[in-house]
Amino acid sequence: MAATAEGHGDDELHMGVAQMPAMEDYWAAGTRYPKIADVMPYRRFKTISRFIHFQDNNVSDPAQDRLYKVSPVLEHVRQNCLKVESVSGMVYDFLPYTGKSTFDAKKCPVKGIGAGVVVQLCSTIDNPSECVVYFDNFFSSLPLIQYLNESMGIRSLGTIRQNRLQECRLEKDKIQEQQGRGSYDFRVDNDAHVAVVKWVDNKAVTLASSCAAISPQKDVKRYSKEERRHITVSCPNMVSQYNVHMGGVDLADMLVALYHTPTKSHRWYLCLFWQMADIAINNGWLLYRRDANSLGMSKHQKLKKFRLEVTEALMCGGAKRGRPSGRSEEDMPDKCIKRPKVPRPIDDIRFDCVDHFPVVTDKGLVRRKEGGLTTILFFPRCLVGRLMMSANLKVDGVGLAVEVDGVGLVVEVEFDGVSLEVVSGPGINAASVLGGPDINAASVLGGPGINAASVLGGPGINAASVLGMNH
């Protein structure tokens, strides 16, 4: 059964920027992160993570699709990636590996997993004759380069391992390294249209290509440890082309690893889902940067800020869908404003009886946004007072004004007539406030943690017992 939940994905995307060792640390008292913890409680987050589904399990067949739990998301992201093409590191296509069944041996006569990946991904290229594919030595081989050129019309270039050169014999590394940096050796197969070159930089590197050769060569700057300065080194064209275009793959991998969404879960499909989310955000940022360059914008938004703005937009989104209800906005009840939990100090600090003195400030100096409540008496050491209440109590000639605002309490004594008035505060039963000497004050103070049985309605009221505090 499919399920969605607002806010859950926003939390995870934000976690990619503000990373912590464990998931529960974002809600823990000592390491609480409000940007995430205020969105939803930890229990709700874990419940959504446990029950979230992307497809009905009764519809798909695991024998036909091993990725059936997340295949709609994968296909949706993949189709959008296929709409863009660039050499700047954007992911154009991807292929989740699910074992031997991932590749069709009939479509790829070249042996090897790497060759199967290249052939499968290249099959979605719209104009193969106008494209060049670059890959590293995990994928490349001489039969693969030849097959791409002859059967698919795709030119390619990549580094290649020595044990995949077959009958192509080049100078040994030791002999060539003795000739110094910039030396190279090459072979060309005119029938297969494949060129192979071994070039020495810090060490020997071998490349094979069906689209580039040795010429034209160019000079590059390299630092020499022996001479302790930069020197000029001759570089074949094949190496220069590889260094220019292969950087896109490294950039895509680096961007995913830079702000990687935490994927610690026993449910494998969640890991794939968040990988797709990271790829989508990175592709969006690269598109933004490309458009900014074309518009001549001098300053670009950093990936971190871009990711945070996407998260903020998702958190503030969620427009109402469906037919509008008949109720007007005036008839709608006001939403209850929930105050975030203030972490309580450890018991060693709360009950050490050291320096627990209130600090008197100007009235209104410490103000909370919710309800406009204020405090003038503040307990900076323990911060135990967490009731959100503001009340004026006048009982039997003695007036007692109590105000609690999450961080402390205020007690002011006045001599006045016999009356009882509740001004404001969530959790207070204002309907019970009638005024007069016969008021049952216990019915008035219905806030959390209040010992209502201790409210006797006389001048000897124990304010500490009324508020449920340790002071």
N, C-alpha and C positions, 0 to 999 in steps of 0.2 A: 504494500500500500504506500502510495506516495505521500510525502508530508513536507511542509515548508514551515519556516519560522523566521519572523523578522528579528533582526538584531543578532542572531547567532553567527551568521557569516561576517557581520561587521566586527564582532569581537575577535574572530580569528585573524582577519586581515590586519587589525590593529596590533595583534600579538606579533606579527611579522616585523614590526618596527620596534616595539618595546618587548624584547624577549626576556624571559625569566626561566630559571631551571626547571620548574614544574608548573603545570597548568593551574593548580590551586593557589599558587603564590600570588596570582592577580587579585584574589579575594582574601588572602590571609591578612591578619591584623598588622603584622610587622612589615609586610611588603605590598600592601594594598595599592592597586593602580586604579584611580577613580574613573578614568576614561573607559575602562572595561568593566569594572565591578559595578558601576552605576547603571549599566545597561540592563542587566538582569542578575539575579542571584546565581550562585555557583551551582546549586542543586538543579535549577531550571536549565542552566547551560549543559550540565551532564545529562539531564533527561532528554533534551533535544538531540544531543550528540548520540545518544543511545538509540533513539527511535527514528531519526531522520532517514528517509528513503528517497531515492531519485526515480524509482520505477517500481511498478507493481511486480512482486516476485512471482505471482501466479500467471503473469502474461508471458514472461521470457522463459526460454529453455536454456539452462546452464550448459547442456551438452553442445548446443549450437553456438552460444556466445558466452565465453568465460568471463567477460566483462559486463554481463547483463545488468548488474546492480547500478552501474554508472555509465553505461554506454550512451544514453541520450545526452548527457552532459558532454561527454567526450566528442560525440559527433557534432554537437552544436558549436563547441569551441573550434573544432577542426574546420568546419565549413566557413567560419568567419576568418580563420587564419589563411585559408586558401584565397581569400579575396584580396590579400595584400601581398606584395613582393618587394623585397628590398635586400640590399647587402649590408644593412646597418645593424643586423643582429636580431631582427624580428623573426619569430618562429613562423615559418611558412607552412609546414606540415609536420606531423608527428605520428609515431606508430608504437603503441604499447606492446611490449613483448609478452606473449602468453605461452611460450614454449615452441615446440616444433610446428605446431599448427598455425603459427603466425604467418609463415611464408608458404607459398605454393611452389613446390619444386618444378612444376611444369612451366611456370612463368619465369623462373630464374634458373637457367641451366648452370650458372656459375656456382661452384660450391662455396660454402662458408656462410655463417650468420651475417657477417658484415656485408657481404655482397648481396644477400637477400634483403637487408635493410635498404641499401642504396637503390636497388632495382624497384622495390615496392614504393619507395617515396618518389622516385623519379617518374613513376607511371602517372602521376597527377599533374605533371608539368604541361601547361597548355601549348607553348611554342618551344618544343625541345631543341630545334635547330638554332634558336637564338639564345640558348642558356648554356652556362658552364657550371659544372658541379665541382665543389671542392670538398675533400674529405681527408682524414688523417690515416695513419698506417694501420689502424684497427680494421678499416673497411677496405683499403685499396689492395689491388692485385693486378697483375698484367692482364689476365683474362677478363677481369671486370672492366677495365678501361677500354679494352678492345670491344667487348660486348656492347657497352654503352654507345660507343661511336658507330659501330656497324649496324646494330639491330634497333637502337632507339634514337639515333641521330643526336646524341647528347655528348658534348665534349666535356672532359674532366681533367682534374689535376689533383695530385695528393702525394703526401709522403708515403714511402713504401719500405717494408722490412726487407732485410737482406735475403731471408729464406723464401721470399716470394718472387725473386727475380728470375727464377727458372734458368734458362740458358744464357741470360744476359750477364756477361762477366765484366766487372769493373775492377779498377785498381783497388788493392787492399787498403784498409783504413790507415794502417801504420805507414805504409809507403807514401800515401797521399798527404798525411799530416806532416811528414817531414818536409814537404814542399812549401809549407806555410799556409797561412790563412788566405783565402781567395782562390786557391787552386781547385780545379774541378776535372772530372772525367765524365764522358757521356757516350751513349750509344743510341742509334736511331734505327727503327724498323720501318722502312718506307712502305712495305706491303700492309702492315697493320696500322700505320700512321700513329706510332707510339714512340716517344722519346724518353730516355732515362738519363738522369744526371746525378752525380755525386759531388757535392760541394763541401769544402772544409771551412767552417767558421771556428767556433771554439772546439768543435769536434765535427766529424763527417756526418752529413745528412744526405739521404737519397730520395729523389722525387721522380715520379713518372707522370706523363701527361700526353694527351692527344690534342691539346690546343695551344701549347707554348713550347718553345725550344730554348736554345742557349742565347741567341741574339734577340734583341739588342741588350748588351750588358750595361750595367750602371754601377757607379761607385757608391758605396755606403760607408758610413762612419761606424767604427768599432773601437772599443777601448782596449788598449794593450797593457796588460799587467807588467810585462817586461820593460817596456819603454815608458810606462806611467803617463800615457797620453793617448788621445784619440788618433787613430790611423785610418787611412783610406783603403778599403777592401773591394775588389772587383766582385760583382754579384751577377750570376746569370739571370736572364729574364724569367725563367721558370720559377726561381726562388722568390724573386720580387713579386710576381703575381700571386703566389701562394701567401706571402706575408700580408699582402694588402687585403685579400678577400677572405682568408680563413679567420681573420679576427672577428667576423660577425658571429661565428659559432661560439667562440670563447666569450664574447660579450653577452650572448644570451644565457650561457651557463653562469656567468658571473652575476648577472642581474637577478637570476632566480635564487642564487645562494646568498645574495646580499641582504635581502629582507624576506627570507624564506618563512612561510607560514608554518607554525608548529604542527606536526603531523603524527604525534605520538598517540596511536590508536590501534586497537586490535582489529578494527574494521578496515580492511585494506582499501575499500572503495573511497573512504574519506581521504586517505593519502592522495589518491589520484584526483579527487575533486579539488583539493587545495592546490595541487600542482597546476591544474588547469586555471584556477583563479590567479595564481602568480603569473602564469604565462600571459593571460589576458591583460592583466594590469601592466606588465612590462611592455607588451606590444602596443598598448594604448599610449604609454609614455613615449615610446620610440616614434610613434606616429605624430604625437604632439610636438616632439622635438624636430622632426622632419618638416612639419608645417611651419613651425616657428622660424626655422632657417629660411624657408622659401619666402616668408613674409618679411624677412629682414629684422627680426626681433633680436636685440642684443643680449637680453637676459633670458635664460631658460629656467623653468621650474625644476628643482631637483626631484629625483625619483621618490625620496622619502616624503616630501611635501605633497607630491602628486598622489601617492598612495594614501596618505592621511586624508586628503580632500575627497578621494573616492570613498573612503570609509565613512567620513562625515556625511557625505551625500546619501549613502545607503542608510545610515542611521536616522537621518532626518526625512527620508523619503517615506514611501508607503502611502500613496494617495488612496483615498477611499474609492472602492470600486462597487459596481452594481447600481441598482436603482436607488435613488435617494429616498430616505424615509420621510414620513409625513410630519415628523416632529421638527419644530423650529429650534434655532440655537438658544433662544431664551428658555425653552422648555427643558433643554438638556441640563442634567445636573453637573455642577462643577466637578472637575476631576480632583481627586485627592492628591495633594502634593506629597510625595514620599521623600522623607529626609534620608540621605545616606547615613549608614551606620558609622558612628564615630568609634574607632578602636579603643577599647578600654585598656588602661595600663595594667601591667602585671601586678599580682597581689603584693609582691615585695615592696612596690612603690606605694600602693594604695594604703596599706596598713602599717607603714613604718613609723608613723607618728612624727615625722620630721618635716618641718617647713610646710605644713598644710595651712597656710594663712591666705585669706582672700586679698585680692588686689582691687581697690576701689578706683573706678575710672569715671570719666564724665558720662552722664546718661546719654545713651544713644551711640556711644563710641563703638561698641561691639554690636553689630546688627546682623540678623539673618535675613536672607531674601524671602524665605517662606513666612508669610503672615506679618511681616514687619515687626517682629519681636526684638526687644533689646535687653541687654543686661548691663548693670553698672557694677556688680560684684562678681569677680572672676576668680576661680581657683585654678591657677596655672599649672600646679604640680600634678594633680590626679585627674582633673576633668571628668568627674564622676557624673555631675548633673547633666542628664541627657533628655529630660522631659521637655516637650515643646508646649509650654503652658504659660499663660499670663493671666493672673487673677488678682482681684482686690477683695480681701476678707475683712469685714468689720463686725465684730461680735461683742455684745455686751459692753459697749463703750470703748473697747480697745480695737483699733483698726490694725489689720495685718495684711500688708501687700506682699504678695509672693510672685516672683517672675523667674521662670526657668527657661533657658534658651540653648540647651544642648551642651553648654560649657560651664555653667555655674548657676547660682541662685541669688536673688535679691530679697532682703527682708527689711521692710520699713514699718515702724510702729506709729500709729496715729491714734489720737483720742477723739472720738466722734460718736454720733448716735448709733443706735443699734440697727444695723442693716448688713446685708450680705449681697455682694454684686460680683458676678463673673464677667470679665471683660472679653477675653478671647482665649483660644488654645484648643488644638485638636485633642480628642479624647475626653473633653469636659462635657458633661450633660447639661447644656445651657438651659434646656427646657425645665430642669428641676430648680432653677434659680428663681425664687419667688420674692425674696426680700422680707425681712422681719425676724424677730427673735426666735420663732419656732421652726426655723429652717433645719432640715436634716442635712448637714453639710456633707455627710458621707455620700449622699446621692449626687452631690454637685461635682465632687472631685473623682471622676471616673477614669483618670488617666492610667497608663500602664505603670506598674511598680508602686502605686499609691496604697498605703495602708489605710483604707477608708475607715476601718474600725477605730482608729486612733483619733479621728476627728470628732471632738465632743461638743464643739460650738461654744466655747467659753474663752475667757482671757488667758487661760493656762494652756493654750494649744501648743503641742509639740510640733513645730514646723518641720523638723527633720523627719519625724515619723509620718507626717502627711505626705512628704515628697518621696519617701522611700530612699533616703540618701544616708551616707555614713558620716556626715558632718553634723 
